[in-house]
Amino acid sequence: MRRRFRVSGRVQGVFYRASAEREATRLGVAGFARNERDGTVTVEAEGPPDAVARLEAWCCLGPLRATVTDVAVEDLAPLGTEGFTAR
């Protein structure tokens, strides 16, 4: 399965992307995390449903210095992506 998470709050400048990359790699999830111009972070995750769900739960908390106020979730068609990058 593949999902996009649009994460709002204090999520830039707090190592959110790098932490998401570590967590996704630990879970065996492919995809990416990138900062957006509006101050949000977009995370796209592809992998087994349970692993993607665990990354979604992590996205709702983020790293220690983050303050997540909202996570918008969108289901996407799987692309066969491998590896996870913080862009």
C-alpha positions in Angstrom: 0.0 0.0 0.0 1.1 3.6 -0.5 -0.1 6.7 1.5 0.7 10.4 1.6 0.9 12.2 4.9 0.8 16.0 5.0 2.1 16.9 8.4 1.3 20.3 9.9 2.7 22.1 13.0 6.2 22.8 14.1 7.7 20.2 11.7 10.5 22.1 9.9 13.8 22.8 11.5 13.3 20.0 14.1 14.9 17.1 12.1 11.5 15.7 11.2 12.6 14.5 7.7 15.8 12.8 8.9 13.9 11.2 11.8 11.1 10.0 9.4 13.8 8.5 7.2 15.3 6.6 10.1 11.9 5.4 11.3 10.8 4.3 7.8 14.0 2.5 7.2 13.6 0.7 10.6 10.1 -0.3 9.5 11.1 -1.4 6.0 8.9 1.3 4.4 9.9 3.0 1.1 9.2 6.5 0.0 10.3 10.0 0.9 9.9 13.0 3.3 10.2 16.6 2.0 9.6 20.1 3.3 6.9 22.1 1.6 6.9 25.9 1.1 3.9 26.3 3.4 5.8 24.9 6.4 4.4 21.4 6.3 6.2 18.2 5.6 5.0 15.6 3.1 5.7 12.0 3.7 4.9 9.3 1.1 5.2 5.8 2.4 4.9 2.5 0.6 5.1 -1.0 2.0 3.1 -3.6 4.0 -0.1 -2.2 5.5 1.0 -2.7 9.1 4.4 -1.0 8.5 2.8 2.0 6.8 0.3 2.2 9.7 3.1 2.3 12.1 4.9 5.1 10.2 1.6 7.0 10.1 1.3 6.7 13.9 4.9 7.9 14.2 4.1 10.9 11.9 1.4 12.0 14.3 4.1 12.4 17.0 7.3 13.1 15.0 10.7 13.6 16.7 11.1 15.1 20.2 11.4 18.7 19.1 8.4 18.6 16.7 4.8 19.7 17.6 2.4 18.0 15.2 -1.0 19.6 15.0 -2.5 17.7 12.0 -1.8 14.8 9.6 -3.9 14.7 6.5 -3.8 11.2 4.9 -4.3 10.3 1.3 -4.3 6.8 -0.2 -2.2 6.4 -3.4 -1.6 3.7 -5.9 1.6 1.7 -5.1 4.6 2.6 -7.4 7.0 -0.2 -6.4 9.3 2.3 -4.8 12.4 1.1 -3.0 14.3 2.8 -0.2 13.4 6.0 1.7 14.9 9.4 1.2 14.7 12.7 3.1 14.6 15.4 0.3 
